[in-house]
Amino acid sequence: MRVIYRRIRDLREDLDLSQTDVAKMLGMSQTGYSKYETGENDIPTQILIRLAKFYNTSIDYLLGQTDNPKRYDAEKCGN
């Protein structure tokens, strides 16, 4: 299983949210969201951005590019 699928599931479960809860936040069906967690469907960029913001983490963390779940501070990065 790719890291992203495990991470979005773990973040959801850490907050005691159901797939239905997250799906509602994203404006989609539970079935559609479930396919993201299982890897059946790729996660569109806009959904990935919304998940990162919702979980207050970075996209790099979701994608497995870092193990640091902290969100980047754009001001510290010079942006």
MDAnalysis code that builds the backbone (N, CA, C; Angstrom):
import MDAnalysis as mda
import numpy as np

u = mda.Universe.empty(237, n_residues=79, atom_resindex=np.repeat(np.arange(79), 3), trajectory=True)
u.add_TopologyAttr("name", ["N", "CA", "C"] * 79)
u.add_TopologyAttr("resid", np.arange(1, 80))
u.add_TopologyAttr("resname", ["MET", "ARG", "VAL", "ILE", "TYR", "ARG", "ARG", "ILE", "ARG", "ASP", "LEU", "ARG", "GLU", "ASP", "LEU", "ASP", "LEU", "SER", "GLN", "THR", "ASP", "VAL", "ALA", "LYS", "MET", "LEU", "GLY", "MET", "SER", "GLN", "THR", "GLY", "TYR", "SER", "LYS", "TYR", "GLU", "THR", "GLY", "GLU", "ASN", "ASP", "ILE", "PRO", "THR", "GLN", "ILE", "LEU", "ILE", "ARG", "LEU", "ALA", "LYS", "PHE", "TYR", "ASN", "THR", "SER", "ILE", "ASP", "TYR", "LEU", "LEU", "GLY", "GLN", "THR", "ASP", "ASN", "PRO", "LYS", "ARG", "TYR", "ASP", "ALA", "GLU", "LYS", "CYS", "GLY", "ASN"])
u.atoms.positions = np.array([
    [0.849, -1.181, 0.000],
    [0.000, 0.000, 0.000],
    [0.894, 1.244, 0.000],
    [0.608, 2.152, -0.902],
    [1.378, 3.395, -0.936],
    [1.120, 4.201, 0.328],
    [2.119, 4.955, 0.704],
    [2.081, 5.728, 1.945],
    [0.866, 6.635, 2.021],
    [0.519, 7.292, 0.937],
    [-0.567, 8.278, 0.966],
    [-1.884, 7.673, 1.453],
    [-2.196, 6.479, 1.021],
    [-3.470, 5.866, 1.386],
    [-3.506, 5.568, 2.884],
    [-2.401, 5.057, 3.411],
    [-2.315, 4.768, 4.845],
    [-2.372, 6.057, 5.656],
    [-1.692, 7.087, 5.185],
    [-1.651, 8.338, 5.942],
    [-3.011, 9.027, 5.996],
    [-3.745, 9.063, 4.900],
    [-5.048, 9.736, 4.967],
    [-6.010, 8.944, 5.844],
    [-5.879, 7.631, 5.851],
    [-6.715, 6.808, 6.736],
    [-6.321, 7.042, 8.196],
    [-5.014, 7.013, 8.478],
    [-4.552, 7.190, 9.857],
    [-4.917, 8.570, 10.404],
    [-4.762, 9.617, 9.588],
    [-5.128, 10.959, 10.039],
    [-6.612, 11.041, 10.355],
    [-7.418, 10.440, 9.515],
    [-8.877, 10.427, 9.747],
    [-9.196, 9.694, 11.039],
    [-8.602, 8.521, 11.214],
    [-8.887, 7.723, 12.404],
    [-8.369, 8.399, 13.670],
    [-7.232, 9.101, 13.589],
    [-6.686, 9.820, 14.751],
    [-7.672, 10.857, 15.278],
    [-8.504, 11.393, 14.398],
    [-9.506, 12.383, 14.797],
    [-10.871, 11.752, 15.055],
    [-10.913, 10.425, 15.049],
    [-12.165, 9.682, 15.263],
    [-13.250, 10.098, 14.279],
    [-12.847, 10.305, 13.034],
    [-13.795, 10.658, 11.975],
    [-14.103, 9.430, 11.135],
    [-15.300, 9.386, 10.613],
    [-15.667, 8.316, 9.685],
    [-15.332, 8.758, 8.263],
    [-15.330, 7.809, 7.358],
    [-15.152, 8.160, 5.950],
    [-16.271, 9.091, 5.510],
    [-17.452, 8.890, 6.028],
    [-18.588, 9.743, 5.690],
    [-18.338, 11.186, 6.123],
    [-17.758, 11.366, 7.317],
    [-17.445, 12.712, 7.805],
    [-16.505, 13.442, 6.847],
    [-15.441, 12.764, 6.444],
    [-14.456, 13.395, 5.555],
    [-15.064, 13.605, 4.178],
    [-15.823, 12.640, 3.709],
    [-16.469, 12.773, 2.403],
    [-17.393, 13.985, 2.367],
    [-18.141, 14.224, 3.436],
    [-19.025, 15.389, 3.503],
    [-18.223, 16.672, 3.425],
    [-17.103, 16.734, 4.148],
    [-16.252, 17.915, 4.127],
    [-15.741, 18.183, 2.704],
    [-15.493, 17.118, 1.961],
    [-14.990, 17.240, 0.593],
    [-16.112, 17.411, -0.432],
    [-17.364, 17.238, 0.003],
    [-18.493, 17.364, -0.913],
    [-18.621, 16.202, -1.871],
    [-18.373, 15.006, -1.346],
    [-18.446, 13.819, -2.198],
    [-19.089, 12.677, -1.420],
    [-19.277, 11.545, -2.084],
    [-19.882, 10.387, -1.431],
    [-18.836, 9.631, -0.600],
    [-19.317, 8.886, 0.370],
    [-18.435, 8.038, 1.178],
    [-17.745, 7.012, 0.298],
    [-18.470, 6.468, -0.659],
    [-17.897, 5.460, -1.556],
    [-16.744, 6.048, -2.358],
    [-16.936, 7.261, -2.861],
    [-15.871, 7.922, -3.619],
    [-14.646, 8.163, -2.770],
    [-14.868, 8.626, -1.533],
    [-13.738, 8.862, -0.639],
    [-13.042, 7.555, -0.274],
    [-13.817, 6.515, -0.034],
    [-13.258, 5.208, 0.314],
    [-12.259, 4.736, -0.748],
    [-12.557, 5.035, -1.995],
    [-11.667, 4.618, -3.084],
    [-10.328, 5.342, -3.036],
    [-10.286, 6.509, -2.408],
    [-9.005, 7.186, -2.199],
    [-8.190, 6.455, -1.141],
    [-8.838, 6.049, -0.053],
    [-8.120, 5.375, 1.027],
    [-7.625, 3.993, 0.625],
    [-8.313, 3.341, -0.274],
    [-7.890, 2.009, -0.702],
    [-6.932, 2.049, -1.889],
    [-6.808, 3.209, -2.504],
    [-5.934, 3.332, -3.670],
    [-6.603, 2.944, -4.968],
    [-7.902, 2.662, -4.911],
    [-8.625, 2.307, -6.129],
    [-8.669, 3.482, -7.106],
    [-8.778, 4.715, -6.556],
    [-8.755, 5.930, -7.377],
    [-7.604, 6.823, -6.917],
    [-6.944, 7.451, -7.868],
    [-5.931, 8.451, -7.530],
    [-6.620, 9.674, -6.947],
    [-5.912, 10.364, -6.073],
    [-6.470, 11.550, -5.420],
    [-6.143, 12.774, -6.266],
    [-7.153, 13.488, -6.744],
    [-6.904, 14.698, -7.526],
    [-6.166, 15.747, -6.684],
    [-5.399, 16.579, -7.354],
    [-4.592, 17.595, -6.678],
    [-5.431, 18.467, -5.759],
    [-6.584, 18.931, -6.222],
    [-7.417, 19.814, -5.399],
    [-7.902, 19.122, -4.122],
    [-8.188, 17.838, -4.206],
    [-8.605, 17.075, -3.023],
    [-7.417, 16.906, -2.088],
    [-6.249, 16.641, -2.642],
    [-5.036, 16.505, -1.835],
    [-4.756, 17.791, -1.061],
    [-4.903, 18.923, -1.716],
    [-4.704, 20.220, -1.063],
    [-5.707, 20.400, 0.072],
    [-6.953, 20.071, -0.190],
    [-7.991, 20.235, 0.842],
    [-7.745, 19.316, 2.035],
    [-7.303, 18.085, 1.767],
    [-6.997, 17.157, 2.864],
    [-5.831, 17.669, 3.700],
    [-4.791, 18.168, 3.057],
    [-3.637, 18.699, 3.783],
    [-4.057, 19.871, 4.670],
    [-4.879, 20.757, 4.138],
    [-5.364, 21.891, 4.935],
    [-6.253, 21.407, 6.076],
    [-7.141, 20.492, 5.788],
    [-8.065, 19.971, 6.795],
    [-7.307, 19.331, 7.960],
    [-6.278, 18.537, 7.636],
    [-5.506, 17.843, 8.670],
    [-4.330, 18.682, 9.180],
    [-4.202, 19.910, 8.671],
    [-3.123, 20.816, 9.080],
    [-1.759, 20.145, 8.950],
    [-1.530, 19.586, 7.784],
    [-0.269, 18.925, 7.495],
    [0.190, 19.356, 6.111],
    [1.312, 18.837, 5.675],
    [1.813, 19.196, 4.349],
    [1.458, 18.122, 3.327],
    [1.409, 18.528, 2.095],
    [1.190, 17.565, 1.019],
    [2.365, 16.598, 0.955],
    [3.568, 17.094, 1.221],
    [4.742, 16.207, 1.243],
    [4.562, 15.082, 2.258],
    [3.980, 15.400, 3.408],
    [3.726, 14.362, 4.413],
    [2.721, 13.348, 3.881],
    [1.632, 13.828, 3.304],
    [0.630, 12.912, 2.759],
    [1.224, 11.999, 1.699],
    [2.113, 12.541, 0.884],
    [2.712, 11.769, -0.213],
    [3.863, 10.875, 0.226],
    [4.275, 10.988, 1.494],
    [5.363, 10.157, 1.981],
    [6.745, 10.702, 1.667],
    [6.836, 11.981, 1.305],
    [8.123, 12.599, 0.998],
    [8.858, 13.042, 2.258],
    [8.132, 13.126, 3.369],
    [8.705, 13.452, 4.669],
    [7.913, 12.712, 5.732],
    [8.556, 12.466, 6.847],
    [7.852, 11.851, 7.975],
    [7.434, 12.896, 9.004],
    [7.707, 14.166, 8.707],
    [7.337, 15.259, 9.586],
    [5.936, 15.734, 9.207],
    [4.952, 15.522, 10.086],
    [3.578, 15.906, 9.741],
    [3.292, 17.402, 9.861],
    [4.252, 18.184, 10.389],
    [4.005, 19.621, 10.559],
    [3.851, 20.311, 9.216],
    [2.901, 21.208, 9.171],
    [2.665, 22.016, 7.983],
    [3.787, 23.045, 7.856],
    [4.169, 23.344, 6.646],
    [5.215, 24.340, 6.404],
    [4.729, 25.733, 6.746],
    [5.626, 26.548, 7.250],
    [5.347, 27.962, 7.501],
    [5.881, 28.741, 6.306],
    [4.969, 29.212, 5.449],
    [5.371, 29.879, 4.213],
    [6.235, 31.097, 4.474],
    [5.999, 31.800, 5.574],
    [6.803, 32.996, 5.867],
    [8.248, 32.615, 6.175],
    [8.466, 31.508, 6.846],
    [9.823, 31.050, 7.140],
    [10.538, 30.565, 5.886],
    [9.760, 30.138, 4.886],
    [10.339, 29.646, 3.633],
    [10.619, 30.783, 2.653],
    [10.297, 32.013, 3.038],
    [10.561, 33.152, 2.183],
    [9.469, 33.445, 1.185],
    [8.284, 32.867, 1.379],
    [7.151, 33.113, 0.464],
    [6.219, 34.142, 1.018],
])
